[in-house]
Amino acid sequence: MPVRLLPFLLVVFATLSCEPNDSLPILSKAENTEGQTVYKSIPDFTFVNQDSQLVTPATFEGKAYVADFFFTSCPTICPIMAQNMLELYEAYADEPRLAFLSHTIDPARDTVAKLKHYATNLGVDDQRWHFVTGQKDSLYAIADDYFNIVVEDPTLPDGFDHSGRFVLVDTKGYIRSYCNGTQPNEVEAFKKDIENLLHEMEDPNTAH
C-alpha cells in the first residue's frame, strides 16, 4: 500500500467509526393497503399527569419519548423498571428532544396526588417525565398499541399481570425500538437505539 494513501484511509476509517448505526426500523402495527404496508402511529389519547395537566400527543410534538406501564404499589417488576427508567431520564437530562411517559394500570388507586408523590420520591421534578392516569379502558386499550400486556389477575399477589417493556416512539408516533425494562443489559442496548433516533431527528433525510 502506498504510504501516501495511509492518511486518507485513516480519515475515512475514523469517519466511518463515528457514524451511527443504520436507521431504526418502524416496529408499529401495520396493515396492507393497496399492496403497500401502512404503519399505524400511536392513537390519540388524553391522560392526566402528576401535575394535573392534560397529556396528549401534542405534548410530545417534535419529541421522541419512552413509554412504559406500571403501578405505584407494584411489589415485583415495577421498582426495577422505575430505576432503569430513571437511569435513562438522568442520562438524557440535557436532551430536550426526549421525554418519558409512564402509564398507571391501576387508576382506581393511583390518583394524581399519588403519582405526584411517586414522581417526587424518584427525584422527577420537571416536565420531561409524565406519570399519567385516566380511564381504565383507555389505559388498557392503548397498552396494546405499545405492545405491552396489561391484564387484571386476582390470582396474583398484586392483582395485575403486565409486561415490563420500554417502548421508544418517534416524532410521528411510530414505535422504533423496545426492550425489557427489567434487564440492565437490554436497557443499555436500548440507549444506542435512542441515540440513533436522536441522530435521525437531526437529519430529516434519514427519517422514514
C-alpha positions in Angstrom: 0.0 0.0 0.0 1.4 3.4 -1.0 2.4 5.4 2.1 0.6 8.5 0.7 -2.8 6.7 1.0 -2.4 6.0 4.7 -3.6 9.4 5.9 -6.6 9.3 3.6 -7.6 5.8 4.8 -7.2 6.8 8.4 -9.5 9.7 7.9 -12.1 7.5 6.2 -11.9 4.9 8.9 -12.3 7.5 11.7 -15.3 9.0 9.9 -17.0 5.6 9.5 -16.3 4.6 13.1 -18.2 7.7 14.2 -21.2 7.1 12.1 -24.3 5.9 13.9 -25.9 2.5 13.1 -28.5 2.3 10.3 -31.8 4.0 10.8 -34.1 2.1 13.1 -36.9 0.2 11.6 -40.6 1.0 12.2 -42.0 -1.6 14.5 -45.6 -0.3 14.9 -48.6 -2.3 13.9 -49.2 -2.3 10.2 -51.8 -3.1 7.6 -51.6 -3.8 3.9 -53.3 -1.1 1.8 -53.4 -1.4 -1.9 -50.3 -3.5 -1.8 -48.4 -1.2 0.4 -47.5 -1.5 4.1 -49.1 1.3 6.1 -47.8 1.7 9.7 -50.1 2.8 12.5 -49.0 5.5 14.8 -49.9 5.5 18.5 -53.6 6.6 18.5 -54.8 9.8 20.1 -55.0 9.8 23.8 -55.8 12.2 26.7 -54.5 11.4 30.1 -53.7 13.5 33.3 -50.2 13.7 34.7 -48.8 14.1 38.2 -49.2 17.8 38.0 -52.9 17.6 37.0 -52.0 18.6 33.4 -53.5 17.0 30.3 -51.1 14.9 28.3 -51.9 14.3 24.7 -49.9 13.5 21.5 -49.4 17.3 21.2 -47.4 17.2 24.5 -44.7 15.3 22.6 -44.7 17.4 19.4 -41.2 17.5 17.9 -40.0 15.0 20.5 -39.3 11.3 20.8 -40.4 9.6 24.0 -40.0 6.4 26.0 -43.2 4.8 27.3 -44.0 2.1 29.9 -46.8 0.8 32.1 -46.6 0.4 35.8 -48.5 1.0 39.1 -47.2 2.6 42.2 -48.0 -0.3 44.6 -46.4 -3.0 42.4 -44.1 -5.1 44.5 -42.4 -7.1 41.7 -41.0 -5.7 38.5 -42.1 -2.0 38.7 -39.4 -0.9 41.2 -36.7 -2.4 38.9 -38.3 -0.7 35.9 -38.5 2.6 37.7 -34.8 2.6 38.5 -33.9 1.6 34.9 -36.1 4.3 33.5 -34.7 6.8 36.0 -31.2 5.9 34.7 -32.4 6.8 31.2 -34.1 10.0 32.4 -30.9 11.1 34.1 -28.7 10.1 31.2 -30.6 12.4 28.9 -31.1 15.2 31.4 -29.8 17.7 28.9 -31.7 16.4 25.9 -35.0 18.3 25.5 -36.0 16.2 22.4 -36.5 13.1 24.6 -39.4 12.7 27.0 -40.8 9.9 29.2 -44.4 8.6 29.6 -45.4 6.2 32.4 -49.0 5.0 32.4 -50.5 3.6 35.6 -52.5 0.4 35.1 -54.2 0.9 38.5 -56.1 4.1 38.0 -58.5 3.3 40.9 -55.7 3.7 43.4 -53.1 5.7 41.5 -54.6 9.2 41.9 -52.9 12.3 40.7 -51.7 13.0 44.2 -50.3 9.5 44.5 -48.5 9.8 41.2 -47.0 13.1 42.3 -45.7 11.6 45.5 -44.2 8.7 43.4 -42.5 11.0 41.0 -41.1 13.2 43.7 -39.7 10.2 45.5 -37.9 9.2 42.3 -36.5 12.7 42.0 -38.5 13.7 39.0 -39.3 17.4 39.2 -39.7 18.6 35.7 -42.0 18.1 32.7 -39.8 15.6 30.8 -41.3 12.6 32.6 -45.1 12.3 32.8 -46.8 9.8 35.1 -50.3 9.6 33.8 -53.7 8.2 34.8 -57.0 8.2 33.1 -60.0 5.9 32.2 -59.1 2.3 32.8 -60.4 1.2 29.4 -58.3 3.8 27.7 -55.2 2.9 29.5 -55.6 -0.8 28.9 -56.5 -0.3 25.2 -53.5 1.8 24.4 -51.2 -0.6 26.2 -51.8 -3.0 23.3 -50.7 -0.3 20.8 -47.4 -0.2 22.7 -47.1 -4.0 22.6 -47.5 -4.1 26.4 -49.6 -6.8 28.1 -51.8 -5.5 30.8 -54.5 -7.6 32.5 -56.1 -7.8 35.9 -55.4 -11.2 37.5 -56.8 -11.7 41.1 -54.8 -14.9 41.5 -51.6 -12.8 41.6 -50.3 -11.2 44.8 -50.5 -7.7 43.3 -53.7 -8.3 41.2 -52.2 -7.5 37.8 -50.1 -9.1 35.1 -48.2 -6.8 32.9 -45.1 -6.8 30.8 -42.1 -4.6 31.6 -41.3 -3.2 28.2 -39.8 0.2 27.5 -41.0 1.5 24.1 -39.3 4.2 22.0 -41.7 6.3 20.0 -40.6 8.8 17.3 -42.0 12.2 16.5 -44.6 10.7 14.1 -45.9 8.4 16.8 -44.2 5.3 15.4 -42.6 2.6 17.6 -38.9 2.4 16.7 -37.5 0.2 19.4 -38.4 -1.6 22.6 -36.6 -3.6 25.4 -37.3 -5.4 28.6 -37.2 -2.7 31.2 -36.2 -5.1 33.9 -32.9 -6.2 32.2 -30.0 -3.7 32.6 -28.2 -5.2 29.6 -31.2 -4.6 27.3 -31.7 -1.1 28.7 -28.1 -0.4 27.9 -28.6 -1.5 24.3 -31.8 0.5 24.2 -29.7 3.6 24.8 -28.0 3.0 21.4 -31.3 3.0 19.7 -32.3 6.2 21.4 -29.0 7.8 20.2 -29.8 6.6 16.6 -33.2 8.1 16.7 -32.0 11.4 18.0 -29.4 11.5 15.2 -32.2 10.7 12.7 -34.1 13.7 14.1 -31.2 15.9 13.3 -31.1 14.7 9.7 -34.6 14.5 8.1 -33.1 12.8 5.1 -32.6 9.7 7.1 -36.1 9.6 8.6 -38.8 7.2 7.5 
